[in-house]
Structures are given as structure tokens and as C-alpha cells.
Amino acid sequence: EGFFQVQYGTISVLAACTGTGLFLMYVTKDPETMPSQAISPLAMAVLTAITFVVGALCSALSGYAGMWVSVRANVRVANAATKCYNDAIQLCFRA
């Protein structure tokens, strides 16, 4: 759990900085450079920043779920290895 706090703390700061940077890039974009665009730069900035943050949250959730599953599988394999190596190898390929 300590690893997740440090890792996701750092990643959340970087994601917030990147999301803010994307927002600022789109907000300060000159509307005349994209005449065929039907959406304002502010709306595009908000949508882009929100989409980036939602993607980062989904990525963090999938990373957490993958680590959770792999740690549980490794614990089961290590426990099985204390009794029988054959059972441990079968379990590691099934986990």
C-alpha cells in the first residue's frame, strides 16, 4: 500500500500538471487559426482537460487492479511452493 501511495501521488501531480498544460494550450489558441472548428477554444480546452483526467483515472484504476491481482497470485504461488513445487508451478501458470 505504501508503494501505491508514493507512486500514484507522483503520477497524480504529473497528470494534474499535464492536464493544466493541455487546458492552457487550448485556451490560448487563436480561434482564427482553426476557422472550420464549430467549438470555442474554451470549450475545447475544458473537454480536452476533462478527457485527459478521465483517461488518467482509468489508467490508474487498471494499474491498481492488475497489481492487486498479481500480488494475490504471487502469494498463492509462494504458499503452494512451501508444500509442493509441482503444485506451485501449476498454480503459477493458472493464476
Backbone bond lengths (Angstrom), bond angles and torsions (degrees), N, CA, C in turn:
res aa  C-N    CA-C-N  psi(-1)  N-CA   C-N-CA  omega(-1)  CA-C   N-CA-C  phi
1 E - - - 1.449 - - 1.529 111.22 -
2 G 1.314 117.45 -33.83 1.458 119.91 178.43 1.516 111.85 -64.65
3 F 1.331 116.17 -36.71 1.464 120.95 177.62 1.520 110.46 -61.20
4 F 1.332 116.42 -44.46 1.463 119.92 -179.28 1.528 111.55 -63.84
5 Q 1.320 117.30 -39.16 1.461 119.82 -179.71 1.525 111.27 -63.65
6 V 1.321 116.12 -44.97 1.465 119.54 -179.61 1.528 110.37 -69.41
7 Q 1.309 116.54 -47.34 1.466 121.28 -176.78 1.526 111.20 -63.20
8 Y 1.316 116.59 -51.53 1.464 119.23 -177.39 1.516 112.21 -74.12
9 G 1.328 117.89 -23.59 1.461 119.82 173.02 1.513 111.16 -64.39
10 T 1.323 115.67 -45.23 1.465 120.58 178.48 1.525 111.16 -66.94
11 I 1.325 116.27 -44.39 1.463 119.88 -179.00 1.528 111.18 -64.94
12 S 1.341 117.43 -37.00 1.466 119.12 -179.77 1.527 111.24 -66.90
13 V 1.332 117.40 -36.55 1.471 119.80 176.77 1.531 109.97 -65.21
14 L 1.327 116.76 -44.68 1.467 120.02 178.99 1.526 111.59 -64.84
15 A 1.328 117.04 -39.65 1.467 120.53 179.09 1.527 110.70 -66.63
16 A 1.333 117.22 -38.91 1.466 120.27 177.80 1.526 110.74 -64.84
17 C 1.319 116.93 -41.67 1.472 120.45 177.88 1.524 111.13 -64.73
18 T 1.319 116.85 -42.23 1.461 120.55 179.60 1.528 110.81 -66.96
19 G 1.333 117.08 -42.74 1.461 120.56 177.17 1.516 112.13 -61.58
20 T 1.324 116.27 -41.22 1.467 120.49 177.11 1.527 110.54 -65.36
21 G 1.325 116.50 -41.14 1.465 120.10 177.54 1.518 111.88 -62.12
22 L 1.332 116.90 -43.29 1.469 119.95 177.22 1.522 110.93 -61.95
23 F 1.336 115.86 -43.31 1.461 119.96 178.96 1.528 110.71 -59.11
24 L 1.321 116.15 -47.98 1.466 120.08 -178.44 1.530 112.02 -65.08
25 M 1.314 117.33 -36.94 1.474 119.85 178.93 1.531 111.09 -64.07
26 Y 1.329 116.55 -41.57 1.461 119.05 -178.82 1.526 112.19 -76.75
27 V 1.335 117.68 -33.76 1.462 120.62 -179.89 1.523 111.13 -67.38
28 T 1.325 116.33 -38.06 1.462 119.70 -177.10 1.529 113.42 -87.16
29 K 1.319 117.40 2.40 1.463 120.88 -179.78 1.531 109.58 -69.64
30 D 1.298 115.35 137.63 1.463 121.06 179.92 1.527 108.67 -72.74
31 P 1.334 118.30 123.89 1.474 120.22 -177.75 1.523 113.51 -64.38
32 E 1.331 118.48 -24.20 1.458 120.22 -179.22 1.525 113.13 -74.68
33 T 1.321 117.55 -15.41 1.459 119.27 178.89 1.522 111.54 -74.77
34 M 1.324 116.79 -17.45 1.464 121.36 177.82 1.526 108.82 -129.40
35 P 1.340 117.89 75.70 1.467 120.37 -174.67 1.526 113.85 -68.79
36 S 1.318 118.28 -25.28 1.461 119.56 -176.66 1.524 112.93 -86.14
37 Q 1.321 117.42 0.05 1.455 120.42 -177.50 1.529 109.77 -83.39
38 A 1.330 116.94 128.87 1.459 121.87 -176.01 1.525 112.68 -91.00
39 I 1.322 118.01 3.95 1.456 121.34 -177.20 1.531 108.77 -119.00
40 S 1.313 116.13 143.52 1.472 119.84 -177.38 1.531 110.21 -72.39
41 P 1.327 117.32 157.72 1.471 120.31 177.92 1.530 112.84 -60.12
42 L 1.344 117.47 -35.30 1.457 120.43 178.46 1.529 111.21 -65.36
43 A 1.335 116.52 -44.97 1.469 119.92 178.82 1.525 110.54 -64.33
44 M 1.324 116.71 -40.45 1.462 120.46 178.51 1.526 110.28 -64.97
45 A 1.327 117.45 -38.52 1.464 121.85 179.16 1.526 110.71 -64.53
46 V 1.318 116.85 -44.96 1.467 120.84 -179.96 1.522 110.33 -64.72
47 L 1.318 117.44 -46.56 1.468 120.85 -179.93 1.530 111.38 -62.73
48 T 1.312 116.98 -42.11 1.462 120.32 -179.78 1.519 111.37 -65.28
49 A 1.325 117.10 -44.78 1.463 120.83 -179.24 1.529 110.81 -65.45
50 I 1.325 117.19 -43.10 1.473 120.36 179.48 1.521 110.57 -65.04
51 T 1.325 116.95 -42.32 1.463 120.63 179.13 1.525 111.09 -63.04
52 F 1.326 117.11 -40.43 1.458 120.60 177.99 1.529 110.94 -63.48
53 V 1.323 117.00 -44.70 1.470 120.90 -178.94 1.531 110.78 -65.61
54 V 1.321 117.79 -41.44 1.471 120.42 177.69 1.527 110.16 -63.43
55 G 1.314 117.64 -41.18 1.463 121.12 176.95 1.517 111.88 -62.95
56 A 1.333 116.82 -40.90 1.464 120.66 178.28 1.528 110.80 -65.23
57 L 1.330 117.67 -40.18 1.463 120.67 177.87 1.531 111.75 -65.50
58 C 1.315 116.90 -41.15 1.467 120.19 177.27 1.525 110.83 -64.61
59 S 1.310 117.17 -39.75 1.456 120.92 177.40 1.524 111.18 -64.07
60 A 1.326 116.96 -42.28 1.464 120.89 178.38 1.520 110.97 -64.20
61 L 1.317 116.86 -40.94 1.466 120.72 179.04 1.525 111.40 -64.24
62 S 1.315 116.99 -42.95 1.466 119.42 179.06 1.522 111.38 -68.16
63 G 1.322 117.56 -36.44 1.470 120.50 175.84 1.509 111.94 -64.41
64 Y 1.324 116.75 -41.74 1.465 120.86 178.13 1.532 110.47 -64.24
65 A 1.320 116.86 -44.53 1.468 120.15 -179.98 1.526 111.10 -63.24
66 G 1.319 117.31 -41.56 1.464 120.26 179.03 1.515 112.30 -64.70
67 M 1.322 117.04 -41.92 1.468 119.84 177.68 1.520 110.87 -66.93
68 W 1.309 117.42 -38.59 1.466 121.51 -179.71 1.524 110.10 -61.60
69 V 1.327 116.25 -47.19 1.465 120.89 -179.69 1.528 110.47 -65.12
70 S 1.316 118.00 -44.35 1.462 119.82 -176.75 1.525 111.82 -67.65
71 V 1.318 118.28 -36.51 1.468 119.99 177.62 1.519 110.34 -65.21
72 R 1.327 117.04 -43.18 1.479 119.67 178.85 1.526 110.98 -63.19
73 A 1.326 117.04 -40.09 1.465 120.42 179.02 1.525 110.48 -66.10
74 N 1.321 117.69 -41.23 1.460 120.43 179.40 1.523 111.87 -65.16
75 V 1.315 117.26 -36.63 1.464 120.40 177.33 1.526 110.04 -65.36
76 R 1.317 116.69 -41.75 1.473 119.79 178.95 1.523 111.18 -64.26
77 V 1.341 117.03 -41.12 1.462 120.63 179.35 1.522 110.51 -66.56
78 A 1.319 117.64 -42.94 1.465 120.61 179.60 1.520 110.73 -63.66
79 N 1.309 117.33 -38.94 1.462 120.71 177.59 1.526 110.94 -66.53
80 A 1.323 117.14 -40.80 1.461 120.41 178.80 1.528 111.28 -67.41
81 A 1.333 117.57 -30.61 1.466 121.36 -179.04 1.525 111.70 -68.97
82 T 1.321 117.67 -22.40 1.466 119.50 177.93 1.516 111.43 -73.00
83 K 1.342 116.68 -18.41 1.466 120.47 -177.68 1.527 112.03 -104.55
84 C 1.338 116.10 -50.17 1.463 119.80 -175.31 1.530 109.06 -153.08
85 Y 1.327 116.50 125.02 1.462 119.93 -177.87 1.526 112.05 -67.68
86 N 1.307 117.49 -33.90 1.457 120.99 178.97 1.531 110.17 -63.43
87 D 1.339 116.22 -44.96 1.466 119.28 177.67 1.528 111.20 -63.16
88 A 1.332 116.76 -37.20 1.463 120.81 -179.92 1.522 110.77 -65.27
89 I 1.329 117.23 -42.03 1.472 119.85 -179.83 1.525 110.57 -68.40
90 Q 1.312 117.37 -40.81 1.462 119.05 176.75 1.520 111.15 -63.01
91 L 1.309 116.20 -40.77 1.463 120.47 -179.76 1.521 111.19 -68.25
92 C 1.318 118.37 -36.97 1.464 119.29 -177.72 1.527 110.88 -67.80
93 F 1.316 118.87 -32.52 1.453 119.84 177.71 1.526 112.42 -79.89
94 R 1.325 117.09 -21.41 1.473 120.04 177.92 1.505 112.37 -90.84
95 A 1.321 117.66 -23.49 1.473 120.44 -177.43 1.503 107.75 -76.67
